[in-house]
Amino acid sequence: MLHCGKKHICAVVAFILIFASILICSWKDLQLQNNITRKMFPQTTTASPAGQLCRGKPAQNVITALNDNRTFIVSPYFDDRESKATRVIGIVHHKDVKELYCWFCCQPDGQVYVSKADIDVHSDRFGFPYGTADIVCLEPENCDPTYVSVAQFAHGNIDQLPRFEIKNRKAEAFSADFTVCISTMFGNYNNVLQFIQSVEMYKILGVQKVVIYKNNCSHLMEKVLKFYVEEGTVEIVPWPINLYLKVSSKWHYSMDAKDIGYYGQITALNDCIYRNMQRSKFVILNDADEIILPLKHPDWKAMMSSLQEQNPGTGVFLFENHIFPKTISTPVFNISSWNAVPGVNILQHVHREPDRKEVYNPRKMIIDPRKVIQTSVHSVLHAYGNSVNVPMDVALVYHCRVPLQGNLPRESLIRDTTLWRYNTSLIRNVNKVLHKTVL
């Protein structure tokens, strides 16, 4: 019995020693892991001050350069269509920017969590070294951050980082059926008459909001924009991209070897989609000299209702572009009071160029923004659901500009007076705006 008892005591002592060793090793491993975690995912020890949702300096501009001057942040948006993530729309150098981190500040305890970003540079850079990028970070569990900072590192002092409000955090009721996104107004833009005519046509066709990413324009154009902003039709997004990058007014690097093409047009279009994702049923992507003209329906609402019924599940509708040369005019609707206004009178340009064999006509789009992930200018790059080419007998893009087939005689052009169906309302509405702004 005594021998048995000694063996039992020895076994107990041995077990205690082994268990103690395991605990010590586990504690050391835990400490090491916590040290690594603290370095990678620094946490604040105190809650943020009352009324302050996150630390760091609030970003003041639409475009914010990070310290590397290779990364430019436009705006973060909450995107839970696949997972709970923050999608930051930005511009990056496609080779130099390899690693970025999102610093989330969670409320109400003020804890800071760092998440490594997936940097997805859009495929349509057209040869330029800088391109639009989605900087996507998974959000931590049990955290609904209102603000995020973006940095090249996973540790440091968050107080030194600019912080950005994460938009689209809360679902909203639609404030618009149709929003037009007009990107990158630049080059001291002064096509005043055509701009007013386009906006008034958009309103006749059913638009509630026109968003313009404005780099610069003429003094007279500023007066017109001010009128439309006060009316509630136009929203101006300042777009001083030339303060950060060498910008080109061309669409391809081979035409003009600068940092980014067409004043960052693609970045503006993508930002406009996410900016209006929760507030507009449809978003139209076109330029100020373009109008999607319905041929079978009186307005966009009737047209889109029909197109959606025929194409269930479709989120992208593409309309074929057709050039109405501003060099070919008709004396009809030569309104004398308009002659003093700089710009093109679209009512006098109703001859369109014929299609060219084996030449692709670019398209512009009406989209459901909640079904689009990334867009280019003439097509979407990634989307949920289908894209549909809308037949020309349903609608076309009226595009009044310099001709592409300048050598064609007038008799080779196709007379198309679809625009004239709206002439009474258009003339009346344009006159009202001109008398309040220009005349």
N, C-alpha and C positions, 0 to 999 in steps of 0.2 A: 504493500500500500504506500509505504514511504517512498519507494523508488518511483512508483507511478505518479505520486504527487510532485516529485522533483521535475519529472519530464513535463508535467502539465504547466508548472511554473515557468520553466525555460521556454516552452512554446509561447506562453502569453507574453513574456518579455521580448522574445524575438518578433512577435507580431506587432507589439507596440513600437519597437524600433523601426521596423519596416514601414509602418503606417506614418510614423513621424517623418521619416525620410521622404516619403511620397508627398506629404503635405508641404515640406520645405521646398522640394523641387517644383511642385505645382505653384507655390506662392512666388518663387523666382520667375517661373515662366509667365505667370500672370502679370507680374510687375514689368517684365520685359515687353510683353504684349501691350500693356497699358502705355508704356513709354513710346512705343512705336505708334500706337493709335493717337496719342496726344500730339505727336509730331505731324502725322498725316491728317488728323481730324481735330484741330485744336478746339477747345470748348471754353466758353467764358465761365467764370465762377460766380458771377452775379447777374441778375436780371437786368435788362435794359432799363434806363430811367423812364419814369412815367411819361407816356405820350410819344416816346421814341421807339419806333418799331424795329429799328436795326441800327447798328453802328456803321461808321464809315461816312464818307462825304457824299451827299446826294449828287448824282450826275446832273449837270446843268444844261447840257446840249443834246440835240437829237443824235449827233455822232460824237462818241467819246473815244479818244485814243488811249490804249493801254501804254505802259512804260516802254514796251518793246518797239512801239511805233510800227509794228507789223500787224497789229490786231486793232480793229475799230468796232466798238459795240454800238448797235443802234437801239435795240430794245428786246427785253426778255418777255416771253409769253408762256403762260401755263398751258400745257398740252397733255391731256389725259386720254387721248384717243387710243393709245396702245398701252401706255404705262404712265404712272404719275411722274411727269417730267417737266422741266423748264427748258423751253427752246429759245435760245438767244439768237436773234437775227444780227449778223455782223458781217464784216469784211476782213479777210485775212490774206496774207501772202501765201500762195498755195504751196510753196516749198518750205518757207522758213518757220511757219507756225506748226509745231508738232504736238504741243502739250498745253492744255488749259484746264483750269479748275473752277468750279462754281463754289462760292462760299455762301451757304445758306444761313440765315439767322432765324431761328425758330422762336416763336412766341407761345406762351407768355414768359418762359423762363430765360430767354435770351441766349440759349445755347447755340454755338456756331458749329456747323457741320460742313465738311468739305467733300465734294464729289468730283471725281475726275470726269472731264467732258469728252464726249464723242464729237470730233470736229469733222463735219461733212461739208466739204467744199463743193458747191454746185458744179455740175459738169459743163454748163454753158458759161465758160469764161471768155470764149472767142479769142484765145491766145494771150490775153492780158495776164500779167503776173498776179494781180489781185482779183479776187472773186468773192461773190456772196457765199457765206458759210452759215450753216446751222450748227450752233454750239449747244449740244443737247446734254443735259445732266439729269440723272435720276434724282428725285427728291427723297430725303430720308423719311422713314416711317414715322408716323405720329408727329409730323411737322408740316404745317401749312405756311411756308415762308411768304411774306409779303414783299420782301426785297432780296436781291442777290447781288453779290460782287463777283467779278470774273478776274482771275489772275493767272500768271504763268507758273505759279508755285502752290504747293499744298500746305505751306506753313508760313507764318509771319504775323504781321500786325494788321488786323482787319480795319483798324481806324484809318489806315493810310490808303485804303482802296475806295474807289468810287462805287456807290451802291445804286442799283437800278430797281425801280418798281416792277414787279412781275404782273403784267396785265393779263386780262381774261381769267382772273382768279375766280370770279363769280359770274355765273350765267346771267345774262340779261335778256329782257324781252326785246325783240327787234325794234329798232327805231327807224329802220328804212327797209323798203322792199328792194331798192336798187341803189347801189353806190358805185360811182365811176371813179376809178383810180387813174389819174393822169400823172405820169412820173416825170421827174427832172425837167422842170421849166428852166431853161438856161439861155445864154447867148443874147442877153438884153431883149428878151422876147417882146415883140411889139405887134403881133398879128391880132389887133384888138377886135376888129369887126368879126372875124371868123371865130374867135374865141367866144364872144358874146353869143353869136348865132349857134355855136355848138352847145353851149350851156343851156340856152333856151330850148334847143331841140331835145336835149337830154331830159329837161323838165317836162316837155310835152309828151315824151315817150314814157315817162314814169319815174324818173330819178328823184331821190330826196337829198342826196349828198354827193358832192364832187370833191375828192381829196387830191390836192396838188402838192407835189414835192418841189418846192420853189428854190432854185439857186439864185437866179436874178431875172429881172424883167425891166421894161421901160417905166418911166414915171407915170405915163398915162395908164399903162396896164396895172400899176399898183392901185390907182384910183378905182379901176373896175373890180379888182380883187377885193378891195376894202368894202365896196358896195355889196358884193356877193357874200362876204363873210358876215357882215352885219345883217343881211337878209336871212342867213342861216343855211344857205345852199352850199357854200364853199368852206372847206377846212384846209388851212395852209399848214404844211409841215416844212419848216425851214430845212434846207438841204445844202449846207456850205461845204460840200465834199472836197472842193478845190483847196480848202485850207489844210487838208490832211494829205492829199494825194495829187499826183499829176494826172489830170483827167483829160479824156479824149472826147470829142464830139462825134467820133466815128464808132461804128459797131464792132470793128475787128482790129486787132493789134497790127496786122500787116498794113493797114491804112494810116495808122498813127501810133507810133511806139511809145505809149504812155503807160501809167500804172493800171488804169481801169477804164473801161469803155462807157461811152454815152452817159457820162456823169453819174455812174452807178445806178443806171436805170433798173437793172434786175434786182438789186438790193431793195430799191424803193418799192418795186412791185410786190416783192415777197413781204416786206413790212406792211404794206397796205392791206394785203390779204389777211394777215394775222390781226392787224389793228381793227379790222371790221368783221372778224370772224363771229363775234358774239352779238353784233348789233345790226347786221344787214343780211337779208335773205339771200340776195345775189350781189356779186361784185363784177363789174365790167372793167376789163383791162384794155384800154385803148389810148391813143394820143389825142391831143386837143384838136387836130385837124381830121379826126375820124368820127363817124357816126354809124352805129349799127342800125341800118334802116330795115324795118319789117316790110315785106311786100304783100303778105297774106293777112296780116293782122294790123289793127290800128295802133297798138302800142306794145311795149315790152312785156307787160303783165299778161296780156292775152297770148302773145307769142310763146312765152316761157311756160305758161300753163299747158298749151298744146304740145310743146316739145317734151315736157316732162311726162305727160300722159303717154306719148308715143315711145319714150325712151326711159322707162323706169330704172332707177338706180344710177342714172348718169349724173355726174357732177360737173362736167366740163363740156361746154357747147362752143364750137369753133366756127367762126363766120369768115367767109372768104373776102379778102381785101381787093377792092377795085379802084383804080386810079381815075379820077375826074380831073384832067389837067387844068390848072388855073390859067394856062396860056390860051385856052379856047373858051370864049364867052359868048353869051347871047344878050341882046339889048333888053330883053324882058327883065322886069324888076330892077331897072336902073333907077334907084331911089336917090334923088339928088342930095338929100340931107346926109346920106351915108357916104357920099364921095369924099367928105372931109375927114373921115375916120380911117386911120391906117389899118390895112388888112384886106382880106379877100371877102367878097360878097358871094357866098356859096350858091345863092339862088340863081346866079348868072352862069353857073358851071354845071351843065347837065349832060355833058358828053363824056362817056367813059371809054377808056382804051379797051380794045378787044383782048381776049386771052391770047397769050403767045404759046405756041406749041412747045411742049417739053420744058416749060418754065413754070415752076411752082409758085402759085399765088400764096403769099403768107396769110395767116389768119389772126384775128383778134378774138377775144373770148368773153363769154358770160359764164361765171362759175358759181357753184355753191362753195363758199370759202371753207366750210367745215369738212369738205371732202378733198381739199388740196393740201399737200405737204410742201412741195416746192414747185415754183413756176419759172419758166423762161418768158420771153417776150411773145412768141407766137405759138407756144404750146406749154402744157404743164410737164414737169420732169417726173414728179411722183404724186400720185393721188389715189384715193379710195374710189372704186367704181370706174365707170367707163368714160371715155371721151367720144363725142359725136361730132362729125362734120355736118354742119347744117346746110341743106341744099340751097343753092342760089335762088331758087324760086320762092323760098321762104323768107330769106333776108340776105343782105350783103353789107359789107363795110363801105360806106361812101367816104372816099379818101381824096380830098381836094388838095392838090400839091403840085409841085413841078412834075412834068411828064416823065415817064420812064421810056415811052416810045415817041420821042420828040419829033421824029422825021415823018410820022404818019400824017397824011392830009386829013382835013376835017371830015371829008366824006367817008373815011375809013373808021371813024369813031362811032360809037353806038349812042344814040340819043336816049337818055333815061331820065324822065321827069318825075320819078317817084317822090323826090323831095318836095315837089310843088304841091303835093296833097296837103302839106302842112303850112302853106305860104301865108294864109290869113292870120293864123295864130302866131306864126313865127315873126312876121313883120310887126304886128301889134306889140308883141312882147319885147322885141329888140328895140323898138322905138322908145318904150318906157325906160329901159335900162340906159340907153344912150342919153336921153334927156335928163336923167338923174346923175350921170357920170361925165360924159364927154361933151355933149352939145350944149 
